[in-house]
Amino acid sequence: MVYITSWDEFLDRSVQLFRADPDSTRYVMKYRHCDGKLVLKVTDNRQCLKYKTDQAQEAKKMEKLNNIFFTLMARGPEVDLSEVTGKEQTDAQPIKKGRGRKQ
């Protein structure tokens, strides 16, 4: 089992692992409240990737990984993940106007 310290590396390698063999890849999340530790594990019975954190701010990263895996499982492993990761969302969002006076 390999603990990966970099979140970006863990995310990239996890997606690669799933795309290589989507039928046997599993994703497990374990949280221990008494320790305050979150462990994410992705495995395909040949390779096992783990990421461990004790930072509460990294819960958003876990939600991002959940969304990526849900998208890959629902739409297939060849789907473009840019719409899920939000890298190109800034161009697609319309500009919102405030509640000020109409001109």
C-alpha distances in whole Angstrom, upper triangle without the diagonal:
4,7,10,13,15,16,18,15,13,16,17,14,13,17,17,14,17,20,18,18,19,20,17,15,14,14,14,15,15,18,19,23,23,21,21,17,16,12,12,9,10,9,12,11,10,8,5,6,7,10,12,16,19,21,24,25,21,22,24,21,19,23,23,19,21,24,22,20,24,26,24,24,28,29,27,24,27,28,29,26,29,31,28,26,30,30,34,35,37,40,40,41,44,46,47,51,52,54,57,60,61,63
4,6,10,12,13,15,12,10,14,14,11,12,16,15,14,16,19,18,19,20,21,18,16,15,15,14,15,16,18,20,23,24,21,21,17,15,12,11,10,10,10,13,13,12,9,6,5,6,8,11,14,17,20,22,23,19,21,22,19,18,22,21,18,20,23,21,20,23,25,23,24,27,28,26,23,26,27,27,25,27,29,26,24,28,28,31,33,35,37,38,38,42,44,45,48,49,52,55,58,59,60
4,6,9,11,13,11,9,12,14,12,12,16,16,15,17,20,20,21,21,23,20,17,16,15,14,14,14,16,17,20,21,18,17,14,12,10,10,9,11,12,15,16,15,12,9,6,5,5,7,10,14,16,19,19,16,18,19,16,16,19,19,16,19,22,20,19,23,25,23,24,27,29,27,24,26,27,27,24,26,28,25,23,26,26,30,31,33,35,36,37,40,42,43,46,47,49,52,55,56,58
4,6,7,9,7,6,10,11,10,11,14,15,14,17,19,19,20,21,23,21,18,17,15,15,15,16,17,19,21,23,19,18,15,13,11,10,10,11,13,16,17,17,13,10,7,6,5,8,10,14,15,18,18,15,17,18,14,15,18,17,15,18,20,18,18,22,23,22,23,26,27,26,23,25,25,24,22,23,25,22,20,23,23,27,28,30,32,33,34,37,39,40,43,44,47,49,53,53,55
4,6,9,8,8,11,13,12,13,16,17,17,19,22,22,24,24,26,24,21,20,17,17,16,17,17,19,21,22,18,17,14,13,12,12,13,14,17,20,21,20,17,14,11,9,7,8,9,12,13,16,16,13,16,17,14,14,18,17,16,19,21,20,20,23,25,24,25,28,29,28,25,27,27,26,22,23,26,23,20,23,22,26,27,29,31,32,33,36,37,39,42,42,45,47,51,52,53
4,6,5,6,9,10,11,12,14,16,16,18,20,21,23,23,26,24,21,20,18,18,17,18,19,21,23,24,21,19,16,15,13,13,14,15,17,20,22,21,17,15,12,11,8,10,11,14,14,16,15,12,15,15,12,14,17,15,14,17,19,17,19,22,23,22,24,27,27,26,23,24,24,23,20,20,22,20,17,19,19,23,24,25,28,29,30,33,34,36,39,39,43,45,48,49,50
4,5,5,6,9,10,10,12,14,15,16,18,20,21,21,24,23,19,18,15,16,15,16,17,20,21,23,20,18,15,13,12,11,12,13,16,19,22,21,18,15,11,10,8,10,10,13,12,14,13,9,12,12,8,10,13,11,10,14,15,14,15,19,19,19,21,24,24,23,21,22,21,20,17,17,19,17,14,16,16,20,21,22,25,26,27,30,31,33,36,37,40,42,45,46,47
4,5,5,6,9,10,11,12,14,16,17,18,20,20,24,23,19,19,16,18,17,19,20,23,25,27,24,22,19,16,15,13,14,14,17,20,22,21,18,16,13,13,11,13,14,17,16,17,15,12,15,13,10,12,14,12,11,15,15,13,15,18,18,18,20,23,22,22,19,20,19,17,14,14,17,15,12,14,14,17,19,20,23,24,25,29,30,32,35,36,39,41,45,45,46
4,5,5,6,8,10,11,12,14,15,16,19,19,22,21,18,18,16,17,17,20,21,24,26,28,25,23,19,17,15,13,13,13,15,17,20,18,15,14,10,11,10,13,14,18,18,20,18,15,17,16,13,14,17,14,12,16,17,15,16,19,19,18,21,23,23,22,19,20,20,18,16,17,19,17,15,18,17,20,22,24,26,27,28,32,33,35,38,40,43,45,48,49,50
4,6,5,6,9,10,10,12,14,15,17,17,20,18,15,14,12,14,14,16,18,20,23,25,22,20,17,14,12,9,10,9,12,15,17,16,13,11,7,8,7,10,12,16,16,18,17,13,15,15,11,11,14,12,10,13,15,13,13,17,17,16,18,21,22,20,17,19,19,18,16,17,19,17,14,18,18,21,23,25,27,28,29,32,34,35,39,40,43,45,49,49,50
4,6,5,6,9,10,11,12,14,16,15,19,18,14,14,12,14,14,17,18,22,24,26,24,21,18,15,13,10,11,10,13,15,18,18,15,13,10,10,9,13,14,17,17,18,17,13,14,13,9,10,12,10,7,11,12,9,10,14,14,13,16,18,18,17,15,16,16,15,12,13,16,13,11,14,14,18,19,21,24,24,25,29,31,32,36,37,40,42,46,46,47
4,5,5,6,9,10,11,12,15,15,18,18,14,15,14,16,17,20,22,25,27,30,27,25,22,19,17,14,13,11,14,15,18,17,14,14,11,12,12,16,17,21,20,22,20,17,18,17,13,14,15,12,10,14,14,11,12,15,15,13,16,19,18,17,13,14,14,14,11,13,16,14,12,15,15,18,20,22,24,24,26,30,32,33,37,39,42,44,47,47,48
4,5,5,6,9,10,10,13,13,17,15,12,13,13,15,16,19,21,24,27,29,27,25,21,18,16,13,11,9,11,12,15,14,11,10,8,10,11,15,17,21,21,23,22,18,19,19,15,15,17,15,12,15,16,13,13,16,16,14,16,20,19,17,14,15,16,16,14,16,19,17,15,19,18,21,23,26,27,28,29,33,35,37,41,42,45,48,51,51,52
4,5,5,6,9,10,11,11,14,13,9,10,9,12,13,16,19,22,25,27,25,23,20,16,14,10,9,6,8,10,13,13,10,9,7,9,10,14,16,20,20,21,21,17,17,17,13,13,14,13,9,11,13,10,9,13,14,11,13,17,17,15,12,14,15,15,13,16,18,15,14,18,18,21,23,25,27,27,29,32,35,36,40,41,44,47,50,50,51
4,5,5,6,9,10,10,13,13,10,11,11,14,16,19,21,25,27,30,28,26,23,19,17,13,12,9,11,12,15,15,13,13,11,13,14,17,19,23,23,23,22,18,18,17,14,14,15,12,9,11,12,8,8,11,11,9,11,14,14,12,9,11,11,12,10,13,15,13,12,16,16,19,20,23,25,24,26,30,32,34,38,39,42,45,48,48,49
4,5,5,6,9,10,13,13,11,13,13,16,18,22,24,27,30,33,30,29,25,22,19,16,14,11,11,11,15,14,11,12,11,14,15,19,22,25,25,26,25,21,22,21,17,17,18,16,13,15,16,12,11,15,14,11,13,16,16,13,9,11,12,13,12,15,17,16,15,19,18,21,23,26,27,27,29,33,35,37,41,43,46,48,51,51,52
4,6,5,7,8,11,10,7,10,11,14,16,20,23,26,29,31,29,27,24,21,18,14,12,8,8,7,11,10,8,9,9,12,14,18,21,25,25,26,26,22,22,22,18,17,19,17,13,15,16,13,11,15,15,12,13,16,16,14,10,13,15,16,15,18,20,18,18,21,21,24,26,29,30,30,32,35,38,39,43,45,48,50,53,53,55
4,5,5,5,8,8,6,8,9,13,16,19,22,26,28,31,29,28,24,21,18,14,12,8,9,8,12,12,11,11,11,14,16,19,22,25,26,26,25,22,21,21,18,16,17,15,12,13,14,11,8,11,12,8,9,13,13,10,7,11,12,14,13,17,18,16,16,20,21,23,24,27,29,28,30,33,36,38,41,43,46,49,52,51,53
4,6,6,9,10,9,12,13,17,19,23,26,29,32,35,33,31,28,24,21,18,16,12,12,11,15,14,13,15,14,17,19,22,25,28,28,29,28,24,24,23,20,19,19,17,14,15,15,12,10,13,12,8,10,13,12,9,5,7,10,12,12,15,17,16,16,20,20,22,24,27,28,27,29,33,36,37,41,43,46,49,51,51,52
4,6,9,10,9,12,14,18,21,24,27,30,33,36,34,32,29,26,23,19,16,13,11,9,13,12,11,13,14,18,20,23,26,30,30,31,30,26,26,26,22,21,22,20,17,18,19,15,13,16,16,12,13,16,15,12,9,10,13,15,16,19,21,20,20,23,23,25,27,30,31,31,33,36,39,41,45,47,50,52,55,55,56
4,6,6,6,10,13,16,19,23,26,29,32,35,33,32,28,25,22,18,16,12,10,7,10,11,11,13,14,18,20,24,26,30,31,31,31,27,26,26,23,21,22,21,17,18,19,16,13,15,15,12,12,15,15,11,9,12,15,17,17,21,22,21,21,25,25,27,29,32,33,32,34,38,41,42,46,48,51,53,56,56,57
4,6,5,9,11,15,18,21,25,28,31,33,32,31,27,24,21,17,15,11,11,9,12,13,13,14,15,18,20,23,26,29,30,30,29,26,25,24,21,19,20,19,15,15,16,13,10,12,12,9,8,11,12,9,7,11,13,16,15,19,20,18,19,23,24,26,27,30,31,30,32,35,38,40,44,45,48,51,54,53,55
4,6,9,12,15,19,22,25,28,31,34,33,32,29,25,22,19,16,13,11,9,11,13,14,15,17,19,22,25,28,31,32,32,31,28,27,26,24,22,22,21,18,17,18,16,13,14,15,11,9,12,14,11,10,14,16,19,19,23,23,21,23,26,27,29,30,34,34,33,35,38,41,43,46,48,50,53,56,56,57
4,6,10,13,17,19,23,26,29,32,30,30,26,23,20,17,14,11,8,5,8,10,11,12,14,17,20,22,25,28,30,30,30,27,26,26,23,21,22,21,18,17,19,17,13,15,16,13,12,15,17,14,13,16,18,21,20,24,25,23,24,27,28,30,31,35,36,35,37,40,43,44,48,49,52,55,58,57,59
4,7,10,14,17,20,23,26,29,27,26,23,20,17,13,10,7,6,4,8,10,10,10,11,13,16,19,22,25,26,27,27,23,22,22,20,17,18,18,14,14,16,14,10,13,14,11,10,14,16,13,12,15,17,19,18,21,22,20,20,24,25,28,29,32,33,32,34,37,40,41,45,46,49,52,55,55,57
4,7,10,13,17,20,23,25,24,23,20,17,14,11,8,6,5,6,9,11,11,10,11,12,14,17,20,22,24,24,24,21,19,20,18,15,16,16,13,12,15,13,10,12,14,12,11,14,17,15,14,18,18,20,19,22,23,20,20,24,25,28,28,32,33,32,33,37,40,40,44,45,47,51,54,54,56
4,7,10,14,17,20,22,21,20,17,13,11,7,6,5,7,9,11,14,12,10,10,10,11,14,16,19,20,20,21,17,16,17,14,11,13,13,10,9,12,11,8,11,13,12,11,15,17,16,15,18,18,20,17,21,21,18,18,21,23,26,26,29,31,31,31,35,37,38,41,42,44,48,51,51,53
4,7,10,13,16,19,18,17,14,11,8,6,5,6,9,11,13,15,14,11,10,9,11,12,14,17,18,18,19,16,14,16,14,11,13,14,11,10,14,14,11,13,16,16,15,18,20,19,18,22,22,23,20,23,24,20,20,23,25,28,28,31,33,33,33,36,38,39,42,43,45,48,51,52,54
4,7,10,13,16,15,13,11,7,6,5,6,9,12,15,16,19,17,13,12,10,10,10,12,13,15,15,16,13,11,14,12,9,11,13,11,10,14,14,12,14,17,17,17,19,22,22,21,24,23,24,21,23,23,20,19,22,25,28,27,30,33,32,32,35,37,37,40,41,43,46,49,50,52
4,7,10,12,12,11,8,6,5,6,8,12,14,17,18,20,18,15,14,11,11,10,11,12,14,14,16,14,12,15,14,11,13,16,14,13,17,18,16,18,21,21,20,23,26,25,24,28,27,28,25,27,27,23,23,25,28,31,30,32,35,35,34,38,39,39,42,42,44,47,51,52,54
4,6,9,9,7,6,4,6,9,11,15,17,21,22,24,22,18,16,13,12,10,10,10,12,11,14,12,11,14,14,11,14,16,15,15,18,20,19,20,23,23,23,25,28,28,27,30,29,30,26,28,28,24,23,26,28,31,30,32,36,35,34,38,39,38,41,41,43,46,49,51,53
4,6,6,6,5,7,9,12,14,18,20,24,24,26,24,20,19,15,14,11,11,10,12,12,16,15,13,17,17,15,17,20,19,18,22,23,22,23,27,27,27,29,32,32,31,34,33,33,30,32,32,28,27,29,31,35,34,36,39,38,38,41,42,41,44,43,45,48,52,53,56
4,5,5,7,9,12,15,17,21,24,27,27,30,27,24,22,18,17,14,12,10,12,11,15,15,13,17,18,16,18,21,20,20,23,25,24,25,28,29,29,31,33,34,33,36,35,35,31,33,32,29,28,30,32,35,34,35,39,39,37,40,41,40,43,42,43,46,50,51,54
4,6,8,11,14,17,20,23,26,29,29,31,29,25,24,20,18,15,14,11,14,14,17,17,16,20,21,19,21,24,24,23,27,28,27,29,32,32,32,34,37,37,36,39,38,38,35,36,36,32,31,33,35,38,37,39,42,42,41,43,44,43,46,45,46,49,53,55,57
4,5,9,11,15,18,21,24,27,27,29,26,23,21,17,15,12,11,8,11,12,16,15,15,19,19,18,20,23,22,22,26,27,26,28,31,31,31,34,36,36,35,38,37,36,33,34,34,31,29,31,33,37,36,37,41,41,40,43,43,43,45,45,46,49,53,54,57
4,7,10,13,17,20,23,27,27,29,26,22,20,16,14,11,9,6,8,8,12,12,12,15,16,15,17,20,19,20,23,24,24,25,28,29,29,31,34,34,33,35,34,34,30,31,31,28,26,28,30,33,32,34,37,37,36,39,39,39,41,41,43,45,49,51,53
4,7,10,13,17,19,23,24,25,22,19,16,13,10,7,6,4,8,9,12,11,11,14,14,12,16,18,17,18,21,22,21,23,26,26,27,29,31,31,30,32,31,31,28,29,29,26,24,26,28,31,31,32,36,36,35,38,39,39,42,41,43,46,50,51,53
4,7,10,13,17,20,21,23,20,16,14,10,8,6,5,6,8,9,11,9,9,12,11,9,12,14,13,14,17,18,18,19,22,23,23,25,27,27,26,29,28,28,24,26,26,22,21,23,25,29,28,30,33,33,33,36,37,37,40,40,42,45,48,49,52
4,7,10,13,17,18,19,16,13,10,7,6,4,7,9,11,12,14,11,11,14,12,10,13,15,13,13,17,17,16,18,21,21,21,24,26,25,24,27,26,26,23,25,26,22,21,24,25,29,29,31,34,34,33,37,38,39,42,42,44,47,51,52,54
4,7,10,14,15,17,14,11,8,6,5,6,9,12,13,14,15,11,11,13,11,8,11,12,10,10,14,14,13,15,18,17,17,20,22,22,20,23,23,23,20,22,23,19,18,21,23,26,26,29,31,31,31,35,36,37,40,41,43,46,50,50,52
4,7,10,12,13,10,7,6,4,7,9,12,15,17,18,19,15,15,16,14,11,14,15,11,12,15,14,12,15,18,17,17,20,22,20,19,22,22,23,20,23,24,20,19,23,24,27,28,31,33,33,33,37,39,40,43,44,46,49,52,53,55
4,7,9,11,8,6,5,7,9,12,15,18,20,21,21,17,17,18,15,12,15,15,11,12,14,13,11,14,16,14,14,18,19,17,15,18,19,20,18,21,22,19,18,22,23,26,27,30,32,32,32,36,38,39,43,44,46,49,53,53,55
4,6,7,6,4,6,9,12,15,18,21,23,24,25,21,20,21,18,16,18,18,14,15,18,16,13,16,18,15,15,19,20,18,16,19,20,22,20,23,25,22,21,25,26,29,30,33,35,34,36,39,42,43,46,47,50,53,56,56,58
4,5,6,7,9,12,16,19,22,25,27,28,28,24,24,24,21,19,21,20,17,17,19,17,14,17,18,15,15,18,20,17,15,18,20,22,21,24,26,23,23,27,28,30,31,35,36,36,37,41,43,44,48,50,52,55,58,58,60
4,6,7,11,13,17,19,23,26,28,29,30,26,26,27,24,22,24,24,20,20,23,21,18,20,22,19,18,22,23,20,18,22,24,26,25,28,29,27,27,30,31,34,35,38,40,39,41,44,47,48,52,53,55,58,62,61,63
4,7,10,13,17,20,24,27,29,31,31,27,27,28,25,23,25,25,21,22,24,22,19,22,23,20,20,24,24,21,19,22,24,26,25,28,30,27,27,31,31,34,35,38,40,40,41,45,47,49,52,54,56,59,62,62,64
4,7,10,14,17,20,24,26,27,28,24,24,25,22,20,23,22,18,20,22,19,17,21,22,19,19,23,24,21,18,21,23,24,23,26,28,25,24,28,28,31,33,35,37,37,39,42,45,46,50,51,54,57,60,60,61
4,7,10,13,17,20,22,24,24,21,21,22,19,17,20,20,16,17,20,18,16,19,21,19,19,23,24,21,19,22,23,24,22,25,27,24,23,27,27,30,32,34,36,36,37,41,43,44,48,49,52,54,58,58,60
4,7,10,14,17,19,21,21,17,18,19,16,14,18,17,13,15,18,16,15,18,20,18,19,22,23,21,18,21,22,22,20,23,24,22,20,24,24,28,29,31,33,34,35,38,40,41,45,46,49,51,55,55,57
4,7,10,14,16,18,18,15,15,17,14,13,16,16,13,15,18,17,15,19,21,19,20,23,25,23,21,23,24,24,21,23,25,22,20,24,24,28,29,31,33,34,34,38,40,41,44,45,47,50,53,54,56
4,7,11,12,14,15,11,12,14,11,10,14,14,12,14,17,16,16,19,21,20,21,24,25,24,22,24,24,24,21,22,24,21,19,22,22,26,27,29,31,32,32,36,37,38,41,42,44,47,50,51,53
4,7,9,12,13,10,12,14,12,11,15,16,14,16,19,19,18,21,23,23,24,26,28,27,25,28,27,27,24,25,26,23,21,24,24,28,28,30,33,34,33,37,38,39,42,42,44,47,51,52,53
4,6,8,10,8,9,12,11,10,14,15,14,16,19,19,19,22,24,24,25,28,29,29,27,29,28,28,24,25,26,23,21,23,24,27,27,29,32,33,32,35,36,37,39,39,42,44,48,49,51
4,6,9,8,10,13,13,12,15,17,17,18,21,22,22,24,26,27,28,30,32,32,30,32,31,31,27,28,28,25,23,25,26,29,29,30,34,34,33,36,37,37,39,39,41,44,47,49,51
4,5,6,8,11,11,11,14,15,16,18,20,21,22,24,26,26,28,30,31,31,30,32,30,29,25,26,26,23,21,22,23,27,26,27,31,31,30,33,33,33,36,35,38,40,44,45,47
4,5,6,9,10,11,12,14,15,16,18,20,21,22,24,26,27,28,30,31,30,32,30,29,25,25,25,22,20,21,23,26,25,26,30,30,28,31,31,31,34,33,35,38,41,43,45
4,5,7,8,10,11,12,14,16,17,19,20,22,23,25,26,27,29,30,28,30,28,26,23,22,22,20,17,18,20,23,22,22,26,26,25,28,28,28,30,30,32,35,39,40,42
4,5,5,7,9,10,11,13,15,16,17,19,20,21,23,25,26,26,25,27,25,24,20,20,21,17,15,17,18,22,21,22,26,26,25,28,29,29,32,32,34,37,40,42,44
4,5,5,6,9,10,11,13,14,16,17,19,20,21,23,24,25,24,26,24,23,20,20,20,17,15,17,19,22,21,22,26,26,25,28,28,28,31,31,33,36,40,41,43
4,5,5,6,9,10,11,12,14,15,17,18,20,21,22,23,23,24,22,21,17,17,17,13,12,13,15,18,17,18,22,22,21,24,25,25,28,28,30,33,37,38,40
4,5,5,6,9,10,11,12,14,15,17,18,20,21,22,20,22,20,19,15,15,16,12,10,12,14,18,17,19,22,22,22,25,26,27,30,31,33,36,39,40,42
4,5,5,6,9,10,11,12,14,15,16,18,20,20,19,22,20,19,16,17,17,13,12,15,17,20,19,22,25,24,24,27,29,29,32,33,35,38,42,42,44
4,5,5,6,9,10,10,12,14,15,16,18,19,19,21,19,18,14,16,15,11,11,13,16,18,17,19,22,22,21,24,26,26,29,30,32,35,39,39,41
4,5,5,6,9,10,11,12,14,15,16,17,16,18,16,15,11,12,12,8,7,10,12,15,14,17,20,19,19,23,24,25,28,29,32,35,38,38,40
4,5,5,6,9,10,11,12,14,15,16,14,16,15,15,11,13,13,10,9,12,14,17,17,20,22,22,22,26,28,29,32,33,36,39,42,42,44
4,5,5,6,9,10,10,12,14,15,14,17,15,16,12,15,14,10,11,14,17,19,18,21,24,23,23,26,28,29,32,33,36,39,42,42,44
4,6,5,6,9,10,10,12,13,13,15,13,13,10,12,11,7,8,11,14,16,15,18,20,19,19,23,25,26,29,31,33,36,39,39,41
4,6,5,6,9,10,10,11,10,12,10,10,7,10,10,6,7,11,13,15,15,18,20,19,20,24,26,27,31,33,35,38,41,41,43
4,5,5,6,8,10,10,9,12,11,12,10,13,13,10,11,15,17,19,19,22,24,23,24,27,30,31,35,36,38,41,44,44,46
4,6,5,6,8,10,10,13,11,13,11,14,13,10,12,15,18,19,19,22,24,22,23,26,29,30,33,35,37,40,43,43,45
4,5,5,6,7,9,10,8,9,8,11,10,8,11,13,15,16,16,20,21,19,21,24,27,28,32,34,36,39,42,41,43
4,6,6,5,5,8,7,9,8,12,12,10,12,15,17,18,19,22,23,22,23,27,30,31,35,37,39,42,45,44,46
4,6,6,7,10,10,13,12,16,15,13,15,18,20,21,22,25,26,25,26,29,32,33,37,39,41,44,47,46,48
4,6,9,11,10,12,12,16,14,13,16,18,20,21,21,24,25,23,24,27,31,32,35,37,39,42,45,44,46
4,7,8,6,10,10,14,13,12,15,17,19,19,19,23,23,21,23,26,29,31,34,37,39,42,44,43,45
4,6,6,10,11,14,14,13,16,19,20,20,21,25,25,23,26,29,32,34,37,40,42,45,47,46,48
4,6,9,10,13,14,13,15,18,19,20,21,25,25,24,26,29,33,34,38,40,43,46,48,47,49
4,7,9,12,13,13,15,17,18,18,20,23,23,22,25,28,31,33,37,40,42,45,47,46,47
4,6,9,10,10,12,14,15,15,16,20,20,19,21,24,28,30,33,36,38,41,44,42,44
4,6,7,8,10,11,11,11,13,17,17,16,18,22,25,27,31,33,36,39,41,40,41
4,5,5,6,9,9,10,12,15,16,15,17,21,24,26,29,32,35,37,40,39,40
4,5,5,6,6,6,8,12,12,12,14,18,21,23,27,29,32,34,37,36,37
4,6,6,7,7,7,11,11,10,12,16,18,20,24,27,29,32,34,34,35
4,5,8,9,9,13,14,13,14,18,20,22,26,27,30,33,36,35,37
4,6,8,9,12,14,13,14,18,20,22,26,27,30,33,36,36,37
4,6,5,8,10,10,11,15,17,18,22,24,27,29,32,32,33
4,6,7,9,10,12,16,17,20,23,25,29,31,33,33,34
4,6,6,7,9,13,15,18,21,24,27,29,32,31,32
4,5,5,6,10,12,15,18,21,24,26,29,28,29
4,6,6,9,10,13,16,18,22,24,26,26,27
4,6,8,10,13,16,19,23,24,26,25,26
4,6,9,12,16,19,22,24,26,25,26
4,7,9,12,15,18,20,23,22,23
4,6,10,13,16,18,20,18,20
4,7,10,13,15,17,16,17
4,7,10,12,14,14,15
4,7,8,10,10,12
4,5,9,10,12
4,7,9,12
4,7,9
4,6
4
